[in-house]
C-alpha cells in the first residue's frame, strides 16, 4: 500500500477497494513484525536447520532442538 500512496493514491481509497480497515494497516505500519512473530521465526529457523543437518531423524530430535533453541516464554506454545 505504501507504493500506491507514493503514486498519489490515498490509503483510505486503497483500504476501501481492498476491503481492509485503515486502523490495522496503520498499526502494522508502525510495527510490521511483532516480538512474538520474531520469536516464532527464530524457532522455525532452528527447526529447519536441525532437520537439514540430520534429515533422517524425526520429531524427537526436532523437539529437543526446539527446547534448546527457545526461551521459557516461547516453550509454553510448544
N, C-alpha and C positions, 0 to 999 in steps of 0.2 A: 504494500500500500504506500510505503514511503516513496517508491518510484513514481507512482501515479500522482502523489502530492507534489513531487518535484516537477512533474509535467503540467501542473496547474489544475489538476482535478482535486476538488476538496475531499477531505477524508470522510466527511459526512455523506457525500454523494456515493463514494465508493462503498462505505459500510451499508448504505441503504440498498444499493444494487446487489451486493453480496449477501444481503440479509444478515448482517452482523451488527451487534451493538457497538457503539463507539467506546463505551467505558472499558470493556475488556481489552479492546485494541490499545487504548492509551495506557492501561495497566501493564500490558505486555511490552509496550514500547519503553516504559520506564524501567522494567526489569525483565528482559526477554527470557532469561534462564534462571529459574529459582534454585535455591540451595538444594532442595530435595531432588530435583531433576539432575543436578550436577553430581550428587552422591550416587544416584541410580546409574548414571552414565559411567562413573568410575567402577562401580560393581560390575556392570555389563562388560566393560573392557577387561577387568581382571578375570572374569569367567571365560571370555573369548580367548584371552592369552593362555589360560590354563588348558583349555581344550585344544588349542592349536599346538601347544608344546607336547601334550600327551593325548592324542585323539583316541587311543584305544581304551582309555579309562573312562568310566561312566560318571553317573551323578554323584557318587560318594566323593570322588576326587574334587569335583566342582563344588560340592557343598563345603568340603574342607578348605578349598581355596577362597570361597566366599567368606567363610568365617574369619580367615586370616586377613582378608582384604578390607573388611569394613569395620567401622567403629561400632560401639554398643548401641547407638541410636538407630542405626540402619539395620542391625541384627533383628530388631523387633519386626521388621517387614518380611523376613525370610520364613 
